[in-house]
Amino acid sequence: MKAVKVRNPASLDSLEIVELDDPGEPGPGEIRVRLHASSLNFHDYAVVSGKIETQDGRIPLSDGAGEVTAVGDGVTSFRPGDRVVSTFFPQWDDGDPPMGSFEQTPGDGIDGYAREHVVKPANAFVHAPETLDYVESATLTTAGLTAWRALVEDGKLKPGQTVLVQGTGGVSLFALLFAKVAGARVIATSSSDEKLEKVRSLGADHTINYKSCETWGDAAFDWTDGIGVDHVVEVGGPGTVNQSIAAIRPGGHIHLIGVLTGRSGEVQTAALLKKMGRLQGLTVGSHAMMRRMIAAIDANGIKPQISDRFSLDDLADAFRHEESGGHLGKIAIEI
């Protein structure tokens, strides 16, 4: 079967298309899946570009969607023919989150889904939405669930609240879609007026170009008539979090899910204290959260925003496209 491996020293040029032995039949507690799609995340890019140290020969990609072709003894939750989507933390079914370790995360600590077939323990997958195809389903593992957990599970989003999303990547656009379905208002930021026009067509109520308006946090606060936003989906990290603090209302919630501007930096703690705001770090979510998200997607007809599609053979080019920042929404991989 075809697969892609990362060779060390890792770089986009080190991605290697290989032929692997068939994984065989599933053992007890396992299922075999014919993979049809994946999608790219910043975490995947960090692995294949060498920003995160990984094992030589690692198969990348944490997202995977496909069809169950066989089940092992003892598996009762899946049958051949079921459509499934992968889980980011295979061991986290429900309850409190584990330590933020990626030792069991596909595409990082263990081999991921840049391949045609896989045999995995049944807890590596959940049932895919009935209303989405394989490509759309593959965007849920990381980006979709991160946005859902931030706003719905942890943020307890309510109708009439205001959500600020940074940029037009996968997590931010999922947050926009979930917020609108919940009856919230959405402010979106980007450095591209063209992208801002697109997010308005997706339902954003107000947009801010953060290049032409460097104090976009104050601008967002002012747009709410001086009340402040209830939630910020914070993907930038240290370079943007202080503007997020400026944007929130007293008691507002900043969901820290990304560090695109760096791993450390100054946080205006006095301003955060004055706002009595909540700054919460989070990484994806549990299987139970994912199942609730999928039920909401099916019930509300939510469709992920797919920016571009690449074949598995062109995985390196897909990552180069992600690196360029030219996408809006998710970059999909068809397998």
C-alpha positions as CSV (number, residue, x, y, z in Angstrom):
1,M,0.0,0.0,0.0
2,K,1.1,3.6,-0.6
3,A,2.2,5.8,2.4
4,V,4.2,8.9,3.1
5,K,7.1,9.0,5.6
6,V,9.1,11.8,7.2
7,R,12.8,11.2,6.9
8,N,15.2,13.0,9.4
9,P,16.3,15.7,9.4
10,A,12.7,16.5,8.8
11,S,11.7,19.0,6.1
12,L,9.1,19.2,3.4
13,D,11.8,17.9,1.0
14,S,12.3,14.9,3.2
15,L,8.8,13.5,2.7
16,E,9.1,10.2,1.0
17,I,6.4,8.2,-0.9
18,V,6.8,4.5,-0.1
19,E,5.2,1.2,-0.6
20,L,4.4,-0.7,2.6
21,D,3.2,-4.2,3.3
22,D,-0.5,-4.6,3.8
23,P,-1.3,-4.2,7.5
24,G,-3.2,-7.5,7.5
25,E,-6.4,-8.4,9.5
26,P,-7.4,-6.8,12.8
27,G,-6.7,-8.6,16.0
28,P,-8.9,-8.6,19.1
29,G,-10.2,-5.1,19.9
30,E,-9.0,-3.7,16.5
31,I,-10.5,-2.5,13.3
32,R,-9.1,-2.2,9.8
33,V,-9.9,1.0,7.9
34,R,-9.6,2.0,4.3
35,L,-8.6,5.6,4.5
36,H,-10.1,8.0,2.0
37,A,-9.1,11.5,3.3
38,S,-7.1,13.5,5.8
39,S,-6.5,17.3,6.4
40,L,-3.6,19.5,7.4
41,N,-3.1,21.2,10.7
42,F,-0.3,23.4,12.0
43,H,0.7,20.5,14.3
44,D,1.2,18.3,11.3
45,Y,3.3,21.0,9.6
46,A,5.4,21.3,12.7
47,V,6.1,17.6,12.6
48,V,7.0,17.4,8.9
49,S,9.0,20.6,8.9
50,G,11.2,19.6,11.8
51,K,9.8,22.1,14.3
52,I,8.7,19.2,16.4
53,E,11.2,16.3,16.8
54,T,9.9,13.1,15.5
55,Q,11.0,9.5,14.8
56,D,12.7,8.9,11.5
57,G,10.2,7.2,9.2
58,R,7.2,8.5,11.0
59,I,4.0,8.4,8.9
60,P,2.4,11.9,9.4
61,L,-1.1,13.4,9.7
62,S,-3.3,13.2,12.7
63,D,-6.6,13.4,10.8
64,G,-8.1,10.4,9.0
65,A,-11.5,9.4,7.7
66,G,-12.4,6.2,5.9
67,E,-14.4,3.0,5.8
68,V,-14.2,0.0,8.2
69,T,-13.4,-3.0,6.1
70,A,-12.9,-5.6,9.0
71,V,-13.3,-5.8,12.7
72,G,-11.5,-8.0,15.2
73,D,-12.8,-10.2,18.0
74,G,-14.6,-8.3,20.8
75,V,-15.4,-5.2,18.7
76,T,-19.1,-4.3,19.0
77,S,-19.1,-0.6,18.2
78,F,-18.2,-0.9,14.5
79,R,-19.2,-3.1,11.6
80,P,-17.7,-3.4,8.1
81,G,-19.0,-0.6,5.9
82,D,-19.2,1.9,8.7
83,R,-17.8,5.4,8.0
84,V,-15.4,6.5,10.7
85,V,-13.1,9.5,11.6
86,S,-10.0,9.3,13.7
87,T,-9.5,10.6,17.3
88,F,-6.6,12.9,18.2
89,F,-6.1,11.4,21.7
90,P,-7.0,7.7,21.3
91,Q,-6.9,7.0,25.1
92,W,-9.1,10.0,26.1
93,D,-12.7,8.8,26.0
94,D,-14.3,11.2,28.5
95,G,-13.7,13.0,31.8
96,D,-10.8,15.3,32.8
97,P,-8.1,15.9,30.1
98,P,-4.9,14.0,30.3
99,M,-1.5,15.7,30.5
100,G,-0.9,17.4,27.1
101,S,1.4,14.7,25.8
102,F,1.4,13.6,22.1
103,E,2.9,10.2,22.8
104,Q,-0.2,8.5,21.5
105,T,-1.2,11.1,18.9
106,P,-1.3,9.8,15.3
107,G,1.3,11.6,13.1
108,D,3.4,12.5,16.1
109,G,4.0,10.0,18.9
110,I,2.7,7.1,16.7
111,D,2.2,6.7,12.9
112,G,-0.6,8.7,11.4
113,Y,-2.9,8.6,8.4
114,A,-0.8,9.5,5.4
115,R,-1.5,6.0,4.0
116,E,-4.1,3.9,2.3
117,H,-5.0,1.3,5.0
118,V,-4.6,1.0,8.7
119,V,-5.3,-1.4,11.5
120,K,-5.8,0.3,14.9
121,P,-7.6,-0.3,18.2
122,A,-11.2,0.6,17.9
123,N,-10.8,3.6,20.2
124,A,-8.7,5.3,17.5
125,F,-12.0,6.1,15.7
126,V,-15.5,7.3,16.2
127,H,-18.5,7.1,13.8
128,A,-18.3,9.9,11.1
129,P,-21.3,12.3,10.6
130,E,-24.0,11.0,8.3
131,T,-24.2,14.4,6.5
132,L,-20.5,14.8,5.6
133,D,-18.4,13.1,3.0
134,Y,-14.9,11.6,3.8
135,V,-13.0,14.9,3.1
136,E,-15.3,16.9,5.2
137,S,-15.3,14.4,8.0
138,A,-11.5,14.4,8.0
139,T,-11.4,18.0,9.1
140,L,-13.1,17.2,12.4
141,T,-10.4,15.3,14.3
142,T,-8.3,18.3,15.2
143,A,-9.7,21.7,13.9
144,G,-13.4,20.9,14.3
145,L,-13.1,19.4,17.8
146,T,-10.7,22.2,19.1
147,A,-13.3,24.9,18.1
148,W,-16.2,22.9,19.5
149,R,-14.5,22.2,22.8
150,A,-13.4,25.9,23.2
151,L,-16.8,27.4,22.6
152,V,-19.3,24.8,23.5
153,E,-17.8,22.3,26.0
154,D,-15.5,24.7,28.0
155,G,-16.9,28.1,27.0
156,K,-20.6,27.2,27.5
157,L,-21.5,29.5,24.6
158,K,-24.9,31.1,24.7
159,P,-27.2,32.8,22.2
160,G,-26.6,36.5,21.9
161,Q,-22.9,36.3,23.0
162,T,-20.1,37.7,20.9
163,V,-17.2,35.6,19.6
164,L,-14.0,36.9,18.1
165,V,-12.1,34.5,15.8
166,Q,-8.5,35.2,14.7
167,G,-7.6,34.6,11.1
168,T,-9.3,32.3,8.6
169,G,-7.7,28.9,9.3
170,G,-9.6,25.8,10.0
171,V,-10.2,26.2,13.8
172,S,-11.3,29.8,13.4
173,L,-13.8,29.0,10.6
174,F,-15.2,26.1,12.6
175,A,-15.6,28.5,15.5
176,L,-17.5,30.9,13.3
177,L,-19.8,28.1,12.1
178,F,-20.5,26.8,15.6
179,A,-21.0,30.3,16.9
180,K,-23.6,31.2,14.3
181,V,-25.6,28.0,14.8
182,A,-25.6,28.8,18.5
183,G,-27.1,32.3,17.8
184,A,-23.9,34.2,18.7
185,R,-22.4,37.2,16.9
186,V,-19.0,36.8,15.3
187,I,-16.1,39.2,14.8
188,A,-13.4,37.9,12.5
189,T,-9.9,39.3,11.9
190,S,-7.5,38.8,9.0
191,S,-4.7,40.7,7.2
192,S,-6.5,40.1,3.9
193,D,-9.5,42.2,2.8
194,E,-10.4,39.5,0.3
195,K,-10.5,36.8,3.0
196,L,-12.6,39.1,5.2
197,E,-15.1,39.5,2.4
198,K,-15.3,35.7,2.3
199,V,-15.9,35.2,6.0
200,R,-18.6,37.8,5.9
201,S,-20.3,35.6,3.3
202,L,-20.0,32.7,5.8
203,G,-21.8,34.7,8.5
204,A,-19.3,37.0,10.2
205,D,-21.1,40.0,11.6
206,H,-18.1,42.3,11.7
207,T,-14.5,42.1,10.3
208,I,-11.3,43.8,11.2
209,N,-8.1,43.9,9.1
210,Y,-5.4,43.6,11.8
211,K,-2.7,45.0,9.5
212,S,-4.5,48.3,9.0
213,C,-5.9,48.3,12.5
214,E,-3.1,47.2,14.9
215,T,-5.3,47.9,18.0
216,W,-7.9,45.5,16.8
217,G,-8.7,44.4,20.3
218,D,-9.8,47.9,21.2
219,A,-11.7,48.1,17.9
220,A,-13.6,44.8,18.7
221,F,-14.4,46.1,22.2
222,D,-15.7,49.4,20.7
223,W,-17.9,47.4,18.2
224,T,-19.7,45.8,21.1
225,D,-20.7,49.3,22.4
226,G,-18.1,49.1,25.1
227,I,-19.3,45.8,26.6
228,G,-16.5,43.6,25.2
229,V,-16.6,40.2,23.6
230,D,-17.5,37.0,25.5
231,H,-15.1,34.6,23.8
232,V,-11.8,34.9,21.8
233,V,-10.5,32.0,19.9
234,E,-6.8,32.8,20.4
235,V,-4.6,31.1,17.7
236,G,-1.7,33.6,17.7
237,G,-0.3,33.2,21.2
238,P,2.1,35.8,22.7
239,G,1.9,38.2,19.7
240,T,-1.9,38.5,19.9
241,V,-3.0,37.6,23.4
242,N,-2.8,41.2,24.7
243,Q,-5.1,42.4,22.0
244,S,-7.5,39.6,23.0
245,I,-7.4,40.8,26.6
246,A,-8.3,44.3,25.3
247,A,-11.2,42.8,23.4
248,I,-12.9,40.8,26.1
249,R,-15.7,41.9,28.5
250,P,-15.2,41.6,32.3
251,G,-15.2,37.8,32.9
252,G,-14.6,37.1,29.2
253,H,-13.0,33.9,28.1
254,I,-9.8,33.7,26.0
255,H,-9.4,30.2,24.5
256,L,-5.7,29.7,23.9
257,I,-5.4,27.0,21.2
258,G,-2.4,28.1,19.1
259,V,1.1,29.7,19.3
260,L,1.5,30.9,15.7
261,T,3.4,34.0,16.9
262,G,5.8,32.1,19.2
263,R,6.0,29.8,22.2
264,S,6.5,32.5,24.9
265,G,6.1,36.3,25.4
266,E,4.8,39.0,27.6
267,V,1.2,38.8,28.8
268,Q,-0.3,42.0,30.3
269,T,-1.4,40.3,33.5
270,A,-2.6,43.5,35.1
271,A,-5.0,44.0,32.2
272,L,-6.2,40.4,32.5
273,L,-6.7,40.9,36.2
274,K,-8.6,44.1,35.7
275,K,-10.9,42.3,33.3
276,M,-11.1,39.3,35.6
277,G,-10.8,37.4,32.4
278,R,-10.2,33.7,31.9
279,L,-7.1,32.6,29.8
280,Q,-7.4,28.9,29.2
281,G,-5.0,26.7,27.2
282,L,-6.6,23.7,25.5
283,T,-5.6,21.0,23.1
284,V,-8.4,19.3,21.0
285,G,-10.8,17.1,23.1
286,S,-12.2,13.8,24.2
287,H,-14.1,11.1,22.3
288,A,-17.3,12.1,24.1
289,M,-16.9,15.7,23.1
290,M,-16.3,14.6,19.5
291,R,-19.5,12.5,19.5
292,R,-21.5,15.4,20.8
293,M,-20.0,17.7,18.1
294,I,-20.8,15.2,15.4
295,A,-24.4,15.0,16.6
296,A,-24.7,18.8,16.4
297,I,-23.2,18.8,12.9
298,D,-25.7,16.2,11.7
299,A,-28.6,18.0,13.4
300,N,-27.7,21.5,12.0
301,G,-26.3,20.7,8.6
302,I,-22.9,22.3,9.3
303,K,-20.5,22.0,6.4
304,P,-16.7,22.5,7.0
305,Q,-15.0,25.1,4.8
306,I,-12.7,23.2,2.4
307,S,-10.1,25.5,0.9
308,D,-8.1,23.2,-1.3
309,R,-7.7,19.5,-2.2
310,F,-4.4,17.6,-2.8
311,S,-3.7,14.0,-3.5
312,L,-1.5,11.9,-1.1
313,D,1.2,12.0,-3.8
314,D,1.3,15.8,-3.5
315,L,1.5,16.0,0.2
316,A,4.6,18.1,0.2
317,D,3.0,20.6,-2.1
318,A,-0.1,20.7,0.2
319,F,2.2,21.6,3.1
320,R,3.9,24.3,1.0
321,H,0.5,25.7,0.3
322,E,-0.3,25.7,4.0
323,E,3.1,27.4,4.7
324,S,2.2,30.2,2.2
325,G,-0.9,31.1,4.1
326,G,-2.9,31.3,0.9
327,H,-5.7,29.0,2.1
328,L,-9.0,29.9,3.7
329,G,-10.4,27.0,5.8
330,K,-9.0,23.4,5.6
331,I,-6.5,21.9,3.2
332,A,-7.7,18.4,2.4
333,I,-5.8,15.3,1.4
334,E,-7.6,12.8,-0.8
335,I,-6.3,9.2,-0.4
